[in-house]
Amino acid sequence: MTTPDETQIADLLRLLPPAPERWTAEARELPRRRAELDRVLPVIGQDQDDEDERSREEFEPDDRLVGSAPGGRGSNDDVEGHMHESEKRPSGHEEEKRPSGLDEDSDGDVEGHMHESEKRPSGHSEEKRPSGLDEDFDDDDVEGHMHESEKRPSGKRPSGLDEESDEDV
Amino acid sequence: MTMELSGITDAQLVARCREGDERAWAELVDRFSRYVHAIVRAYRLSENDAEDVFQDAFARAFERLADLRDPSALRFWLAQLTRRLAVDRLRRSATETPSDQLPEPAGMDESITRLDEALVVHQALAGLSEDCREIIDRFFTRDESYSSIGEALGIPAGTIASRISRCLAKLRAELEGRWEGSRPSSV
């Protein structure tokens, strides 16, 4: 192969214009980017593991709640006891099982909350707020209402805490 | 181009890259970016596909540099890598728009041989003075006008033509002896 003359050299030179600078710059950065990835990926993997662990914990069955379900584990947890109570209340068995009302060791907050939740749909809120549940219906309103509800003689709510019964009251 | 690395052979460059020398990798990219780019262009890919193939070629080279049995065959290896990636890209496009034509454009082996020769010429530029390199590169590969080159380099535009002629003669002299080492990169 003979060495090309100047014209041929010129032609050959024209065959290799520069690659776009951005492309070349990106290719030059490969080792740095790989090193960065190698550094970051294990951290992301660990974060994902932690996230998975948190998810498992969040969805771990709560013995107190599972036990409260019919056929549940039947632990002697406060909430479970309360949940049984709530469920049984409409059927009239509550007083047979727990004649003294709330257990001493029951969790008042949870229990109170559960009562509230169950009583929330009651028609008493409509007595106080004839317009129904406005968007600006705040916690105080609910709380006030719930206190009131709780003060009602239990004899007036013999059939449980459903909305119809409240309306009846 | 990194000055102290620009003079080393491809095999030495590969060895430095394998040791994790980032500057050596940058030199490898500088040394072959035009070549890889020209191969990609020969396949007439879309701009996006061309860029993908270009980046993939260097990414694969970076990952597999340790597998290169003959480091002095770096150019040949890079050409093969790039061609295969370009053909893969063309096949994928052909799947989207079926065609009876083969994805590899006709005469590609000859085109690559010409690109090999062009690369030898381009690498021979390294043996010239900074002025000659600049003038020749600007005029032949960047298509700049005499006045533009004159402005950029601070020399009268009227002298550019004669300078180019002198530099080409020097380049030809530089090529003597290098030329035989040129080898085609057919797949």
Interface residues (C-beta under 8 A of the other chain):
Chain A: M1 T2 T3 P4 D5 E6 I9 A10 L12 L13 R14 L15 L16 P17 P18 A19 P20 W23 T24 E26 A27 R28 L30 P31 R32 R34
Chain B: G20 E22 W25 A26 V29 D30 S33 R34 Y35 V36 H37 A38 E51 F54 Q55 F58 A59 F62 R114 L115 E117 A118 L119 V121 H122 I136 D137 F140 T141 R142 D143 S165 L168 A169 L171 R172 L175 E176 W179 E180 S182
